[in-house]
Amino acid sequence: MKSKLLELSVGCCLLLAVACDSGNAKTEDATANTTTEQKDGKKKKKDKNPATQGFEVNNNYDLQEVSKMGKKTVPESSGLEASSDGNFWTHPDAGNDAVLYKINQSGELLETMNVQGGKNNDWEDIARGEDGFLYLGDMGNNENTRKDLQIVKVDEKAKKVVATIPFKYADQTEFPPAKDNLNFDVEGFLMHGNNFYLFTKNRGKGDWVKLYKVANQPGQQQTVQPLDSVQITTKITAADISPNGKHIALLGEGWVYLLEADSPEAAFKGKKEQIPLGKTGQAEGLVFVNDTDMMISNEKGTLFMLSLKK
C-alpha cells in the first residue's frame, strides 16, 4: 500500500513539475512576444518628417549653422531674400509691424526698414524681382478664411509700398473650407520673369502641395487656378529659384525639396530630390546664394548654410 501511495505521490509531483514548466514556457513566450511587439512598435513608430515617395534622397549637401540674429534686434524670421548690397532681408509674420530687417551673414542687424504704406496682415515670404523691387507675400492663411490675399511691391530705396497685387483662388468657394480641404495657406513663393509662383502649405489631408501662378499685375484682383500638384509629406514654409533658373527649392520640415525644371510651371514634372537637413528648428526662410547653395533661417533667427559638397 505504501508502495502504491509513493508511486502516486511521485506521479503527481512529476505532473505538477511539467505543468509549471509549461506555464513558465508560456510566460516566457508571451514575454518574448511582448518584447518583439515593443521592438516592432518602435521600428514602426511614425517618422515625424518622413521621406517623400517619388523623390530621390540627395546626400551630397552639408548643412552648417553659421550665425544667430539677436533676439532683441530681429525678433522673428519668417522669410529670407538677398538685398541689393549683397546682404539679406528678413521679416516677421502676422501680429508684427510692417518692417524689414537687413542682416549680414553673421546675423548682425544692419538696418531696420519701416515699410511706409505697408500692413503686415501675415507676411510669409519675400522675393526679389528682376526689376529690382522687393515683393512680400502677404498670403499667410492659417485658418483658410482670408479674402484679402495679396503680394506687396516694395521700393527698397524709397522704403515704401508702391503697389499691391491682390488675388484669390478659383478653387476656394468656402471660407473656411471643410477640414480635410484646408489647402489655401501659402508660406512659400518665388518670382520668375514677370510672374509669381505659389506653393501651398497643406493643413488638410492627402499631403498635396498645389502650385499657383499670379501675374505681376497690380490693381484688380486676379482669380488664379491651380496649375499642378504633388504629394510631399511635410509642410512647405519657403521657396526660391536658383539664379540660373534651373532649380526650385522648397523648404519643408527636415528637408529641402529640389526640383529640376525648365520653368516653374513645370516644377513637379522634372527630376525631384530631397535633401535631409536634420535639426534646424522651425525653419521658414530660404534663399539661393548661388546656383547650388542656399541660406536658411529659422523663426528664432538661426542662419544655416546648405552647401553642395566639393
Residue, then its C-alpha position, 0 to 999 in steps of 0.5 A: m500500500k505504501s508502495k502504491l501511495l509513493e508511486l502516486s505521490v511521485g506521479c503527481c509531483l512529476l505532473l505538477a513539475v511539467a505543468c509549471d514548466s509549461g506555464n513558465a514556457k508560456t510566460e516566457d513566450a508571451t514575454a518574448n512576444t511582448t518584447t518583439e511587439q515593443k521592438d516592432g512598435k518602435k521600428k514602426k513608430k511614425d517618422k515625424n518628417p518622413a521621406t517623400q515617395g517619388f523623390e530621390v534622397n540627395n546626400n551630397y549637401d552639408l548643412q552648417e549653422v553659421s550665425k544667430m540674429g539677436k533676439k532683441t534686434v530681429p525678433e522673428s524670421s519668417g522669410l529670407e531674400a538677398s538685398s541689393d548690397g549683397n546682404f539679406w532681408t528678413h521679416p516677421d509674420a502676422g501680429n508684427d509691424a510692417v518692417l524689414y530687417k537687413i542682416n549680414q551673414s553673421g546675423e548682425l542687424l544692419e538696418t531696420m526698414n519701416v515699410q511706409g504704406g505697408k500692413n503686415n496682415d501675415w507676411e510669409d515670404i519675400a522675393r526679389g524681382e528682376d526689376g529690382f523691387l522687393y515683393l512680400g507675400d502677404m498670403g499667410n492663411n492659417e485658418n483658410t478664411r482670408k479674402d484679402l490675399q495679396i503680394v506687396k511691391v516694395d521700393e527698397k530705396a524709397k522704403k515704401v509700398v508702391a503697389t499691391i497685387p491682390f488675388k484669390y483662388a478659383d478653387q476656394t468657394e468656402f471660407p473656411p473650407a471643410k477640414d480635410n480641404l484646408n489647402f489655401d495657406v501659402e508660406g512659400f513663393l518665388m518670382h520668375g520673369n514677370n510672374f509669381y509662383l505659389f506653393t501651398k502649405n497643406r493643413g488638410k489631408g492627402d499631403w498635396v502641395k498645389l502650385y499657383k501662378v499670379a501675374n505681376q499685375p497690380g490693381q484688380q484682383q486676379t482669380v488664379q487656378p491651380l496649375d499642378s500638384v504633388q504629394i510631399t509629406t511635410k509642410i512647405t514654409a519657403a521657396d526660391i529659384s536658383p539664379n540660373g533658373k534651373h532649380i526650385a527649392l522648397l523648404g519643408e520640415g527636415w528637408v529641402y525639396l529640389l526640383e529640376a525644371d525648365s520653368p516653374e510651371a513645370a516644377f513637379k514634372g522634372k527630376k525631384e530630390q530631397i535633401p535631409l537637413g536634420k535639426t534646424g528648428q522651425a525653419e521658414g526662410l530660404v534663399f539661393v546664394n548661388d546656383t547650388d547653395m542656399m541660406i536658411s533661417n529659422e523663426k528664432g533667427t538661426l542662419f544655416m548654410l546648405s552647401l553642395k559638397k566639393 
